[in-house]
């Protein structure tokens, strides 16, 4: 995604052979911190998502904004690693742990790591990264996306203060994949779920149709769109067609249908 909020194709992940993310040039270029993480827990949140909890000595001092992510050096066999970015779902600085919620789509390196990560496993990361976060000037917030958008959506909704208003249009596999945010007192959230059933993810139908009908409150607001590349573009066109200014729409494609991020 460009700084202007326009949707751009995602880059293919880089195969980092025999190296780590603690590369000084990479740290300098991203402005992020190098982290050495240890898995402390790995649980199934829903049929399609796992929560990996990791600890690091650097976490108590890590500053991040809701919606930002960590880039992990996910092992891919032998000395190979692939870069994968996962939203910081929750950071407990006092305990020095961070939760990363990972969707189990397909059988790529990221999904395999999330399924198999065990307590004591080590992994390197850079972060926090990402420019899309809660707009403090918005009076209302609209979130939309598929399963991959859930961690960022819930993290940002939970960051809203008293009087915050949000609508979230989310597509998941079924009722068992729904999650409820833990919002602050005085925050009003309208959750609208769509269920794919046996249909593959990456179709625009439900999300685009829902955004064509969802109420858009008066006053300055912000829409946050995430998910499959073509679906994100279609959602953006729908909201712009309803009169939102391009500056009100933040778009982030997490994946592209039919294109693997790395070798399987």
N, C-alpha and C positions, 0 to 999 in steps of 0.2 A: 504494500500500500504506500502510495506517495504521501508526502507531508500535506498535500492539498486534499487528501481524503479520497482520491480517485483509486479505483481498483486496478492493480497491475498484476501480471502473472507472478506466481511465487517462484523463487529460485530453487533449483534442485539442490538438495543437501550435498555438502562436501564430504567426501570420504577422507577422513584424517588418519592416514595410515602411519602407525608407529609414532604418533605424536599425541599431545594433550591439548586441552583448551587453555592451559596456563601458558599460552604463547604471548610474549610481551607485546608483539605487534598487534595481535588480535585484541588484547585487553585495551591497548591504547586507542585502537580504532573505534571500539564500541563504547569506551568510557565506562565499562562495567567492571565488576570485581570478580576475581577468580576465586572459586569456592571448591573445597574438597569435601564432598558430602558422603555420609554413611547412612545406608538404609537402616531404619529402626523398626519399621512396620510396613506391611503391605496388605490391604484389605479390599474386599469387593464392596463397592458402594451400591452398585446396581448391576444387572446382568451385562451391561455394556461398558462399565467404567470401574477402574480400580484407583484407590488412593494410596500413593506411595509417600510415606513420611520419612524425611531425611533430616539428619543432624549435621551441624558444622560449627566450629568455633567462631566463624565469622558472622553467623546469623544474628546474634544479639545486637550487632551494630549496623546491620544491613537496612538501608532506607529504600522503600519501594512505594509505588503508587498502585492502587487497586487496578487490576487489569494487566499489569506488567508480568513478564515471564522470566524464566531461567532457560538458558541454552545448555543442554546436556551433551556430553560426549558419550553417546549410547554405544555399548559394545556391539559389534557385528561379526564376531568370530575372529579368532587369531588376534592380530594386533590392529585390526581395523576398528574404526569408530565413525559413527555418523552423527552429525549435529541435529538435535531435535529440540524444539522450543515448547515449553509447557508453562501455562499460566500458574502464577503463585496463587493457589486457592486460599491458603491461610498461612500466615507467618506468626509463630509464637516466639517473640524475641526473648522472653524470660526463660523459656525452656530451651531455646536454641534449636528449634525444629521448624521445618517448612513442609506443608502438604502440597503435593502435586497430584491432580486428578487427571487420569489418562484414559482416553477412549480406546476401546479395543477393536478398532477397525482393521480388518485384514490381518496379515501375518508378517508385517514388516519389522525392522529392528526395534522400533519404538514400542509397538504392541507386545513383542516378545519380551522386551526388558520389563515392561510394566507387569506382565503376567508372572514372570519368573523371579523378579527381584526379591532377595531374601535378606533378613537382618544380618548386618555385618558387611554386606556388599558395599564397595566403594565406587563412586562415580564423580567425575569432575564437571564443573558447570561454570558458566559466566552469567552474570546478571546483577541487578535486574535490567531488563530490556523492554522496549516498547513505548510508543508515544500516545497510544489511545488509553485514556483513563477517564474518570468521572469529570464532567465539565462543571466546575463550581458555579458558573453563571447561569446554568440551565434551570428553569423552573420545573421542567418535566423531562423524563428520560424514556426512550423507547429502545428496547433491545430485541434483536431477532437473529435466529440462527439455528443450526442443527446441534447434535450432541457435542461437537467440538467447541461450540460457543458457550456451553454450560459453565465451565469453571470461571471464565472471565465475566460472564453475565452475573453469576451469583456473587462473585467477589465484589463487583462494582455496586450491585444492588445493596449488598450488606454494608457498604461504605457510606450510603446515603444518610444524612442527618435528619433530625426531627423536621417534619414537614415535607420530606422528600416524596416525590410521586414518580412511579415507574410502571411501565407496561412491558412485559416480556412475552414475545411470541416465539415458542421453541418447539422444534420437531425432534422427537425421539422415537425409539423403536416401539415402545409400548408403555402402559401405565407403570410397570415396574422400573422404568428408567427415569421417571420424574423425580425431581428433588425440590425440597422446599428451602428457601433462603431463611437465614436467621437475622431478621431485620431489626433495626432499632425502634424503640417506641416512637410512634408518631409518623412512621414511614408507611405509605400506602403503595402496595404492589399488586398489580393485576397480572396474574400468570395465565397465559393461554397456550395450552398444549395441543400438539398434533402428533398422531401416532402413525408411523409408517407401516407397521405390521411386517409382512414378508417382503415389502418393496425395498430395493436397495436405496441407500441414502444418496443425495445429490440431485434430487428432482425439485424443481422450483414450485410445484403446485401449491402445497399448503402454505408455505411461507409467503409467497408472492400474493396469493389470494387474500390471506389474512392481513397483510400490510395494505392491501387495497381498501380494506374496510375498517381497520382499527381507528378509533377516534384519535385525532391529533389536537391536543388542548391548545388553547390560545396562549400567547406569550412565548418567550424564547425557550426553545427546547433543543434536545440533542438526540439523534438516533445513532445507535451502535450496531453495526451489522457484521456478522462473522459466519464462516462456514465454507462451503464449497465455492470455488472461484466463480463459476457461471451463475450460481444461485445468488451469491452476494451481489454480482453486477445487476441481475434482474431485480433484486430487492431495492437496490439503490435507484434504478430507473423508476420503479413504482413510486417511491417516496418523492423523488424530484418531480414526477408527473402530478403529484398531489399538492405541489406548491412549496415543499421544503426547499430552503436555500442549500446549495452544495456545501456550504460551510457548516451546515447543521448535521451533516451525515458523515460519520466516521466508519469506514469500511475496511475489513481485514479478512482476506481469504486465507483460510488455514490449510486447505487442501484442494486438489484438482481431480475431478473424476476421470478415471482412466489413465492417470499419470502417477506412477509411484515416485515418492520423494527420494528414494534410494534403491539400490539393488535389493531384491528380496532374498 
